[in-house]
Amino acid sequence: MERSETELMLKGYGLTTAEFLYHMPDHAHVLNTFIWQEYDLAPDHPRLFEFIEFWQNKIDGPLHSVRFSHRKQVAPGEWRNMIGEFTVH
């Protein structure tokens, strides 16, 4: 079962954005970029490294470099379920 983005964030996942710089398969001297985003766990980044492994095994364009950033958007202690309603007249 796929988890929602909110469930992932509450479990400690953060948004990882990676920029892949790779050599074009037919023109090795030409570099191109690919942007990848996924919710992942820092500091190990299992989903990012799984994607890098997939790229190296299945994609023809050899990687030149990978830059990435990671940001937690909601920490487990920052979210609270509130029950109630305010009416302003």
N, C-alpha and C positions, 0 to 999 in steps of 0.2 A: 504494500500500500504506500503510495506516494504521500509524503508529508507536505503540509502547506508551508509557505515561506514564514509565516508567523510562528508555527511550531518549531521550525528549524532555528529561528532566531532565539526562541526561548530555551532551546537546548544548547545554546552557546555557539551556533554557527554564525559566520559573518560573510559578507559579500566579498568574494575574491574576484578581482579583475586582472587579467593577464594579457599582455601584448606579446605576441609571437612574431619575431622577425625571422623570415625563412628565405632560402634560396629558391628561385623558380626552377622547377624540374627541367625545363627545356633551355633555360638561360641561366646557368649557374652564377654568373656575375651580377644578376639582377635580384635585388631583395624586395620582398613584399611583406605586408603586415596582416595579421589576423588578430582580432580582439575576442576574448573568451571571458564569460562571466558565469559564476556558479556560487551557490552557498557552500562554504567549506569550513573546516575546523583548523584554526591556527594552533600551534605552530607547525604541525605536521603536514597540513594541506593534502590529505589523501586523494581528493577528487582532482586537484590540479596535477599531481604527479601521475595519477591514472591517465589523465588526458595526454600528458606529455609522452607517456609510454605508448599510448595508442597512436599518437602522431608519428613517433619514431618507427613503429612497426607497420603502419598501414598507409601513411601519407608519403607521396613521392618527394615532396619538397623538404630537403634537409634543414633542420633548425640552425639558425645562426645564434639567436639569443632569445631569452624569455625574461620579461620584466613583469612584476606583479605587485599589487597592493591588496591589503586586506583590511576591512573595516567592519567591526561589530556595530550593527545599527540599533539593536536593543539587547541589553544585558538581562539575564534572568531576574535580577533584583529590581529592575527599573519598571517592570510592567505589573500592574495590579488590575484585577477585575473589580470594577465599581458597580454597585447596584444602587440605583436611586435616580431621581429625576428632579430637576429644579425648574420651576415655572416662574417667569418674571412677568409681572403685570404692569 
